[in-house]
Amino acid sequence: MAGRFRLYIDADVDGPLVHALRSAGWDLVRAIDLYPEGTSDPVHFARARAEERVLVSNDRDMRVLAEVALARQEGFPGLVWWSHRLYSRKTHGQLVAAFELIAAEDDPFARYPIRILSGR
């Protein structure tokens, strides 16, 4: 079923994008509002999984955690990931539009739970 999914925003995602997603009406929680700075990535990954929220990150280590969970056949709601370089190639509005495109798909994380945003 197409529709917006709930987000868990990792601490590495920049504030203006968080604001743009929130302004667009996305249901999100921020890691920095739940845990102190420096909390390990596995804690955030587990919290996102427990709350059935799609993790949003541009931290390479978080992507590795998702890939390991996938290899172990440990389910998780999903990950939307991009490299830090994408901030220089896309506006925050374009990134929000990318989230909207994913949300328009039927069950966007069913086939593969890791969605990588690119600079194209």
Steps between C-alpha positions, in 0.01 A plus 500: 500500500637838400525773760736679726703298743615611844860624518783469751751773417864422582709775658710548184205625292518878474249717681357683198401167342336389825309829503397455134374146565309612808353798312386262227306305764723197549472313833854499632705469814858615529772291659637811671169548681509147641863433588810697596754597235739216424248219557609202290338421168375154609288670770335722238454211257331293772276790604387565144426130459311480831286804409449372145644817352705525183849613587628808316876540493804600301740327738691219326508295822119506518482367146736218597275414798203474265695284255609267782142473630384422149769232454395343830137514387414722795204708396486876536256757360748656261786742451513809279868582455715740298857621508586838650597619150134497401439813708708696248310352203138515618292759676306407811184527294638249251585262783150532645363431151712182490334387823160575348583288195597207720180543702294491178618144430305197614689354797829675413722299735355153438732394219814656646496700826794728420422795273801701385442852373736603224611829350331439166 
